Amino acid sequence: MDFQIKFEQAQPARALASKALVEKCQIVYLTMELQHWWHWKHPLVFNEDERSGRRCNGCFEPVFGPSYSCKECGEGSRSIHHKFCAELPLGLHHPSHPNHPLILIGIYKYIGNKEEYNKFSKCDVCGERSNEYCYCCYRCNFNIHIRCSSLSLTIQTEVHDHQLTRLWKLMKFTCDFCGKEGNLPYLCVQCDFAIHSRCAACPRILKVDRHNHPLHLTPSLEVHQSDSPICLLCVRKVDTLCLYYCSRCDFVAHLYCAMHPLNREYINLQELKEEQSTESKSEDTELHQSFDSKICKVKKTTVGEDGIEIAIEIKHFSHKHDLKLTDEIPNNTKCNGCVQYILSPFYSCTLCSFFLHKSCSKLPKIKRHPLDSHPLTLSYQQASFFCNACGQRCNGLKYNCQKCKTNYNVQCILLSNTLTLACHEHRLYLSMTNSLQKCSSCNFESYRVFRCSTCEFVLDFKCATLPQATWYNQHEHPFNLCYTPEDDSGEYYCDICEEERDPKQWFYYCAECNFPAHRDCILGKNPNVKQHI
């Protein structure tokens, strides 16, 4: 609060910004380094032609061209910026909020605090939530995204024939392009046409990661679907006047979902031939091959009764010894790859307690998944890591993005875009948005979930990967995952911790012993971490 008071008592923001830039963002032009306020540990080094496509820490758009990044922290660090984003002033006066100066802040530090995040992530100009930098006025709780703060006074757009002029005055209006309300319009005086700044930025054609063909800007009335169209990126109804559409596949997407940096595929559309279907990134034919020679070498084989050759001894990259095929299942033993209880067939090491499902030995080295815009590489890590999909500690086999330095549990990556589960009567679709969605099973909120297009049922990755059956200590029977209460008594308790159970939440149950228990009591704190002896 001291900083806030001092700031509000200081000189006008333009003078303050110039002084702050000299003191806190010193640019050494001889070496082209910048000491940035977000990354004080090391200077950011200028690169005239960045080609990695990593996400800018400021605006979250892919970086191509002039940029600043930290060379000390490597490619996986989040300290890469477009040149424009890195050199933003720390304070400014803006015509959308003329009464007070605005301060540049990073939203990412508030993600752990839901109240603060909701307060600062929503822009008062475009009305959307985003993790990008924004300028804020602490006195008025006014926020404006950096992209909205730098909008031109006049623009030409693909969605309207005439030049549009920005009206820098907060006023309620209805966008003539999407039909939704807004605060600061672009206007066409000739046509009496008003449009959101984000709608004005919509291209006529774009490509998203999760669909093979380009999507075309289309009026909603031209989409001939029996019910309201469902956006297949967020799995919610589309109620705008225009949308993005693939007529070949009947694929529909909200304007802003298709434009979202996590969904949009940044490619040269002129080089993309619509007539040729590109290979789906959600499907991986390598997954169905017998063995990937890059990660698994067959040492010995035999011929089965059906005449098919079977690998009975392999050398897998995850273990130093050879592994032999067996079907003698040891008690309460987990696979060292997926960290789930062992099922036949599997490979084991005769020299140590290392077990690997046959299916885990056949995982492809490289795999594509909608969770990440880059190819994912299979690796093995005995120490625990954080899964970027389910949010749990894991170890064993993992897929990681070598550009973003993010890790994914193999169970999460093996989930497809569409799920059919016993827990819900309708099909579930992968939904990725910039707003938190609450899981119907555990009430945890996440940005990436599986969502029902028919009702409001939502499932996060943690619940979607729960084992259907599992074991608990020395209990002689397996426990099965249950979605509804075991009886209609109205009183439900866990027989392990003896605490009350929420009847709306899933639980594990041994029918043989009439033994119900909380999920966490059965699975433990870190169920995806196998302790090595």
C-alpha positions in Angstrom: 0.0 0.0 0.0 3.0 2.4 0.6 4.0 1.9 -3.0 0.4 2.7 -4.1 0.2 5.9 -2.0 3.6 7.1 -3.2 2.7 6.4 -6.8 -0.5 8.4 -6.6 1.2 11.3 -5.0 4.0 11.3 -7.6 4.5 13.3 -10.8 2.3 12.7 -13.9 2.6 9.2 -15.2 4.6 10.1 -18.4 7.4 11.7 -16.3 7.2 8.8 -13.8 7.4 6.2 -16.6 10.5 7.9 -18.1 12.2 7.9 -14.8 11.2 4.3 -14.0 12.4 3.1 -17.3 15.8 4.7 -16.7 16.1 3.3 -13.2 14.4 -0.1 -13.5 14.5 -1.1 -17.1 18.0 0.0 -18.1 18.7 -0.9 -21.7 22.3 -1.2 -22.6 22.3 -0.5 -26.3 25.9 -1.6 -26.9 25.1 -5.2 -25.8 21.3 -5.0 -26.3 20.5 -6.2 -22.8 17.5 -5.2 -20.6 17.1 -5.5 -16.9 13.4 -6.3 -16.7 11.1 -5.8 -13.7 9.6 -9.3 -14.1 12.9 -11.1 -14.2 15.5 -9.4 -12.0 17.7 -12.4 -11.6 19.4 -12.1 -15.0 19.4 -9.5 -17.8 17.3 -10.3 -20.9 19.3 -10.4 -24.1 18.0 -9.0 -27.4 17.4 -11.4 -30.3 16.7 -9.8 -33.6 15.0 -12.8 -35.2 13.5 -15.2 -32.6 12.0 -18.3 -34.3 11.1 -20.6 -31.4 7.4 -19.6 -31.2 7.5 -19.8 -27.4 4.8 -17.8 -25.6 5.6 -14.2 -24.6 5.4 -13.6 -20.9 3.7 -10.3 -21.5 1.0 -11.0 -24.1 1.0 -14.8 -24.2 1.3 -14.8 -28.0 4.0 -16.8 -29.8 7.3 -15.0 -30.2 8.6 -14.6 -33.8 11.0 -11.8 -34.7 12.6 -9.2 -32.3 12.5 -10.3 -28.7 14.2 -10.3 -25.3 14.9 -13.6 -23.4 17.0 -14.9 -20.5 20.0 -16.9 -21.8 20.9 -18.0 -18.3 17.6 -19.7 -17.6 17.4 -21.5 -20.9 14.6 -22.1 -23.4 12.2 -23.4 -20.7 12.1 -20.2 -18.7 9.0 -17.9 -18.9 11.3 -14.9 -19.3 10.8 -14.3 -23.1 9.1 -11.2 -24.4 8.4 -9.6 -27.7 10.5 -6.5 -28.0 7.4 -4.3 -27.7 6.2 -6.1 -24.6 9.6 -6.0 -22.9 9.9 -2.2 -23.4 6.4 -1.3 -22.2 6.5 1.7 -19.8 5.9 0.9 -16.2 3.3 3.6 -15.9 1.1 5.7 -18.3 -1.8 8.0 -18.6 -4.5 6.4 -20.8 -7.6 8.1 -22.4 -9.8 5.2 -21.2 -9.1 6.3 -17.6 -8.0 9.9 -17.7 -8.4 10.7 -13.9 -5.4 8.6 -12.6 -2.1 7.1 -13.9 -2.0 3.4 -14.5 0.7 0.9 -13.3 2.0 -2.1 -15.3 1.5 -5.4 -13.4 1.9 -9.1 -14.1 -1.3 -11.1 -13.6 0.6 -14.4 -13.2 1.6 -13.7 -9.5 -2.1 -13.7 -8.6 -3.1 -17.1 -10.0 -2.8 -18.7 -6.6 -5.2 -16.2 -5.1 -8.6 -16.6 -6.8 -10.1 -13.3 -5.4 -7.1 -11.2 -6.5 -6.8 -13.0 -9.9 -10.5 -12.4 -10.7 -10.0 -8.7 -9.7 -7.0 -8.0 -11.9 -7.3 -10.4 -14.8 -10.5 -9.0 -16.3 -10.0 -6.0 -18.7 -12.5 -3.2 -18.3 -12.1 -2.4 -22.1 -12.6 -5.8 -23.8 -14.4 -7.5 -20.8 -12.3 -10.7 -21.2 -10.0 -12.4 -18.7 -6.4 -13.0 -19.6 -3.0 -13.8 -18.0 -1.3 -11.1 -20.0 0.3 -8.0 -18.4 -2.2 -5.2 -17.7 -2.2 -1.6 -16.6 -4.3 -1.0 -13.5 -5.5 1.8 -11.2 -5.5 0.5 -7.7 -7.7 3.4 -6.5 -10.6 2.6 -9.0 -10.0 -1.1 -9.6 -9.6 -0.3 -13.3 -7.7 -2.7 -15.5 -6.7 -2.7 -19.1 -4.8 -5.4 -21.0 -1.6 -4.3 -22.6 -3.0 -5.1 -26.1 -6.1 -3.0 -25.4 -4.0 -0.1 -24.1 -2.0 0.1 -27.4 -4.9 0.0 -29.8 -4.6 2.4 -32.7 -6.9 5.4 -33.1 -8.0 4.2 -36.5 -7.8 0.7 -38.1 -8.6 -1.3 -41.2 -10.1 -4.7 -40.5 -11.0 -7.8 -42.5 -14.6 -7.8 -41.1 -15.7 -4.4 -42.3 -15.2 -2.5 -45.6 -14.5 1.0 -44.1 -11.9 2.5 -41.7 -12.9 2.2 -38.1 -12.2 4.9 -35.4 -11.6 4.2 -31.7 -13.9 6.1 -29.3 -11.8 6.5 -26.2 -14.8 6.8 -23.8 -16.3 4.2 -21.6 -19.8 3.6 -22.8 -22.1 0.6 -23.1 -22.8 -0.6 -26.6 -23.9 -3.7 -28.5 -21.3 -5.1 -30.9 -22.8 -5.3 -34.4 -20.5 -8.2 -35.3 -20.9 -10.6 -32.4 -24.1 -9.2 -30.7 -22.5 -8.9 -27.3 -22.3 -5.8 -25.1 -19.0 -3.9 -24.7 -17.4 -0.8 -23.2 -15.1 0.9 -25.8 -16.2 0.5 -29.4 -14.5 1.0 -32.7 -17.0 3.0 -34.9 -17.7 3.4 -38.6 -19.3 6.8 -39.0 -20.5 6.0 -42.6 -22.4 2.8 -41.5 -23.3 3.5 -37.9 -21.4 0.3 -37.2 -19.9 -0.5 -33.7 -17.5 -3.4 -32.9 -15.4 -4.7 -30.1 -11.6 -4.3 -30.6 -11.2 -8.0 -30.3 -13.9 -8.7 -32.9 -12.3 -6.2 -35.2 -9.0 -8.3 -35.0 -10.7 -11.5 -36.2 -9.2 -12.8 -39.4 -11.5 -14.3 -42.0 -9.7 -17.6 -41.9 -7.6 -19.2 -39.2 -6.3 -22.6 -38.0 -6.6 -24.2 -34.6 -4.5 -27.0 -33.2 -7.4 -29.3 -32.6 -8.8 -29.4 -36.1 -7.3 -30.5 -39.4 -8.8 -27.8 -41.7 -8.9 -24.0 -41.6 -11.9 -22.4 -40.0 -13.8 -19.7 -41.8 -15.6 -16.7 -40.3 -19.3 -17.5 -40.7 -22.6 -15.9 -39.7 -24.3 -18.2 -37.1 -27.5 -18.4 -39.2 -25.5 -20.1 -42.0 -24.6 -23.0 -39.7 -27.3 -25.6 -40.2 -27.4 -27.5 -36.9 -30.6 -28.8 -35.2 -29.8 -27.2 -31.9 -27.6 -24.2 -30.9 -24.1 -24.8 -32.2 -21.6 -26.1 -29.6 -18.0 -24.7 -29.6 -15.8 -27.8 -29.8 -12.9 -25.9 -28.1 -14.7 -24.9 -24.8 -17.8 -27.2 -25.2 -20.3 -24.4 -24.6 -23.1 -23.1 -26.7 -22.3 -20.5 -29.3 -24.7 -17.5 -29.0 -22.9 -14.9 -31.1 -23.9 -13.5 -34.5 -20.7 -14.8 -36.0 -18.5 -17.8 -35.4 -15.6 -19.9 -36.9 -16.8 -22.9 -38.9 -15.5 -25.8 -41.0 -18.3 -26.8 -43.3 -16.5 -30.0 -44.3 -16.6 -31.4 -40.7 -19.4 -29.3 -39.1 -16.8 -28.0 -36.6 -17.8 -24.9 -34.7 -15.8 -22.6 -32.5 -16.4 -19.3 -30.6 -14.6 -16.3 -32.1 -12.5 -15.8 -28.9 -11.9 -19.5 -28.4 -10.4 -19.9 -31.8 -8.4 -16.7 -31.3 -7.1 -17.8 -27.9 -3.3 -18.3 -28.0 -3.6 -21.8 -26.4 -5.9 -23.0 -29.3 -4.7 -21.0 -32.3 -2.1 -22.6 -34.6 0.2 -19.9 -36.0 0.9 -21.1 -39.6 1.0 -19.5 -43.0 -2.5 -20.2 -44.3 -1.5 -19.3 -47.8 0.7 -22.4 -47.9 -2.0 -24.6 -46.4 -4.0 -26.3 -49.2 -7.5 -26.8 -47.9 -8.0 -29.7 -50.3 -5.4 -31.8 -48.5 -6.3 -33.1 -45.1 -3.4 -32.7 -42.7 -2.8 -35.6 -40.3 -4.7 -35.2 -37.0 -2.5 -34.3 -34.1 -4.8 -36.0 -31.7 -4.1 -39.4 -33.3 -0.8 -41.1 -33.2 -0.4 -44.1 -35.5 3.0 -44.9 -33.8 1.0 -45.8 -30.7 -0.2 -49.0 -32.5 3.1 -50.3 -33.7 4.7 -53.2 -31.9 7.9 -51.5 -30.6 9.6 -48.2 -31.1 13.3 -49.0 -31.8 14.3 -45.6 -30.3 13.1 -46.6 -26.8 12.8 -50.3 -26.8 15.0 -53.1 -28.3 13.7 -56.6 -28.6 16.2 -59.1 -27.3 14.3 -62.4 -27.6 11.1 -63.5 -29.2 8.8 -66.5 -29.4 5.9 -67.5 -31.6 2.5 -67.7 -29.9 -0.3 -70.2 -30.6 -1.8 -67.8 -33.2 1.4 -67.6 -35.0 2.2 -64.0 -34.0 5.7 -63.2 -32.8 5.9 -62.1 -29.1 8.8 -60.2 -27.5 9.7 -62.1 -24.4 12.8 -60.1 -23.5 13.4 -56.4 -24.1 15.8 -53.6 -23.2 13.8 -50.5 -22.4 15.4 -47.1 -22.1 13.8 -46.5 -18.7 15.8 -49.3 -17.0 19.4 -50.5 -17.0 18.7 -54.2 -17.1 16.9 -56.4 -19.5 13.2 -57.0 -18.8 11.4 -60.4 -19.3 7.7 -61.0 -20.1 5.8 -62.6 -17.3 2.2 -63.1 -16.1 2.8 -63.9 -12.5 1.4 -60.8 -10.8 3.0 -59.9 -7.4 0.8 -58.5 -4.7 0.1 -54.7 -4.7 2.8 -53.9 -7.1 2.7 -50.9 -9.4 4.1 -50.4 -12.9 7.3 -48.2 -12.9 6.0 -46.6 -16.1 2.4 -45.5 -15.5 2.5 -46.0 -11.7 -0.8 -48.0 -11.8 -1.2 -51.5 -10.3 0.3 -54.2 -12.4 -2.0 -56.1 -14.8 -1.0 -59.0 -17.1 0.9 -59.0 -19.5 4.0 -57.1 -18.2 7.7 -57.1 -18.1 9.8 -57.4 -15.0 13.5 -57.3 -14.0 14.9 -60.4 -12.5 17.6 -58.4 -10.7 15.5 -55.7 -9.1 11.9 -54.7 -8.4 11.2 -53.0 -11.7 7.9 -53.7 -13.5 6.6 -52.4 -16.8 3.3 -53.0 -18.5 3.6 -54.3 -22.0 1.5 -51.4 -23.2 3.8 -48.9 -21.5 6.8 -50.5 -23.3 5.1 -49.7 -26.6 4.5 -46.0 -26.0 5.8 -43.8 -28.9 8.8 -41.6 -28.4 7.1 -38.5 -29.9 3.4 -37.7 -29.5 1.1 -34.9 -30.2 -1.6 -33.8 -27.9 -4.0 -30.8 -27.7 -2.7 -29.8 -24.3 0.5 -28.5 -25.9 1.2 -26.9 -29.3 4.6 -28.6 -29.6 5.5 -32.3 -30.0 5.9 -34.1 -26.7 8.9 -36.4 -26.0 8.7 -39.6 -23.9 11.2 -39.8 -21.0 11.7 -41.4 -17.6 12.1 -39.7 -14.3 12.5 -41.5 -11.0 12.3 -38.3 -9.0 8.8 -36.8 -8.8 7.6 -34.1 -11.2 4.5 -31.9 -11.4 2.0 -32.9 -14.2 0.8 -29.8 -16.0 -2.6 -31.5 -16.8 -3.8 -33.1 -13.6 -1.7 -31.0 -11.2 -0.4 -34.0 -9.2 3.1 -35.1 -8.3 4.1 -38.0 -10.5 7.1 -40.1 -11.4 8.0 -42.8 -13.9 7.3 -42.4 -17.6 6.3 -38.9 -18.7 5.8 -36.8 -21.8 7.5 -33.4 -21.8 7.6 -30.4 -24.0 11.2 -29.5 -24.6 10.3 -25.9 -25.6 8.0 -25.1 -22.8 9.7 -27.4 -20.2 6.3 -28.7 -19.1 5.8 -32.3 -18.0 2.7 -34.5 -18.4 1.9 -37.8 -16.7 1.5 -40.5 -19.4 -2.0 -41.3 -18.2 -3.1 -37.7 -19.0 -1.6 -37.7 -22.4 -3.2 -41.0 -23.3 -6.6 -39.5 -22.8 -8.2 -38.5 -26.1 -10.2 -35.4 -27.0 -13.4 -37.3 -26.3 -14.2 -39.6 -23.4 -17.0 -42.1 -22.8 -17.0 -43.0 -19.1 -19.2 -45.0 -16.8 -19.6 -41.9 -14.5 -21.7 -40.0 -17.0 -24.4 -40.8 -19.5 -23.2 -38.4 -22.2 -19.9 -38.1 -24.0 -17.3 -35.7 -22.6 -15.1 -33.3 -24.7 -11.8 -31.6 -23.9 -12.5 -28.0 -23.0 -9.7 -25.4 -22.7 -10.7 -21.9 -21.7 -9.2 -18.8 -19.9 -11.8 -19.2 -17.1 -11.8 -21.7 -14.3 -14.3 -24.6 -14.5 -15.3 -26.6 -11.4 -15.0 -30.4 -11.5 -18.4 -32.1 -10.8 -16.6 -34.8 -8.9 -14.1 -33.1 -6.6 -15.0 -29.4 -6.9 -11.5 -28.5 -7.9 -11.2 -25.7 -10.5 -9.1 -25.9 -13.6 -8.7 -24.3 -17.0 -8.5 -27.6 -18.9 -11.2 -30.1 -18.3 -13.6 -32.6 -20.0 -17.0 -31.1 -20.4 -20.4 -32.4 -21.4 -22.1 -30.6 -24.3 -25.6 -31.7 -23.2 -25.5 -30.7 -19.5 -23.1 -28.9 -17.1 -21.1 -31.9 -16.1 -17.4 -31.2 -15.8 -14.5 -33.6 -15.1 -10.9 -32.5 -14.5 -7.8 -34.6 -15.5 -7.2 -35.8 -12.0 -10.7 -37.4 -11.8 -10.6 -38.6 -15.4 -7.5 -40.6 -14.7 -8.7 -42.2 -11.4 -8.2 -46.0 -11.5 -11.4 -48.0 -11.7 -10.1 -50.6 -9.3 -7.3 -50.4 -6.8 -5.8 -52.0 -3.7 -5.4 -50.8 -0.2 -2.6 -52.0 2.1 -3.2 -55.6 3.1 -6.9 -55.6 2.4 -7.7 -58.9 0.6 -10.1 -57.6 -2.0 -9.8 -54.8 -4.5 -11.7 -51.5 -4.1 -13.9 -50.3 -7.0 -14.5 -46.6 -7.8 -18.2 -45.7 -7.2 -20.0 -42.6 -8.3 -23.2 -42.8 -6.3 -23.8 -43.7 -2.6 -23.8 -47.4 -1.7 -27.3 -47.2 -0.1 -30.1 -44.7 0.8 -29.4 -44.5 4.5 -28.4 -40.8 4.3 -25.4 -41.3 6.5 -22.1 -42.0 4.8 -18.7 -42.5 6.5 -15.2 -43.5 5.5 -14.2 -46.8 7.2 -10.5 -45.8 7.2 -10.5 -42.3 8.7 -14.1 -42.6 10.2 -14.9 -39.1 9.0 -18.2 -38.3 7.2 -18.3 -38.6 3.4 -19.9 -36.2 1.0 -22.5 -38.4 -0.9 -22.0 -36.2 -4.0 -18.3 -37.1 -4.3 -16.9 -40.3 -5.7 -15.5 -42.9 -3.3 -13.9 -46.4 -3.3 -15.9 -49.4 -2.1 -15.2 -53.0 -1.4 -18.6 -54.8 -1.9 -17.3 -58.1 -0.4 -16.7 -56.4 3.0 -19.2 -53.5 2.7 -16.2 -51.2 3.1 -16.5 -47.6 1.8 -13.7 -45.1 1.9 -12.6 -41.7 0.8 -10.7 -41.6 -2.5 -7.7 -39.9 -0.8 -7.8 -42.4 2.1 -7.4 -45.3 -0.4 -5.0 -43.7 -2.9 -2.9 -41.7 -0.5 -1.4 -38.2 -0.9 0.7 -38.9 -4.0 -0.9 -41.9 -5.8 1.1 -41.3 -9.0 4.5 -41.5 -7.2 6.0 -45.0 -6.8 8.5 -45.2 -3.9 11.7 -46.9 -5.0 13.4 -49.3 -2.6 
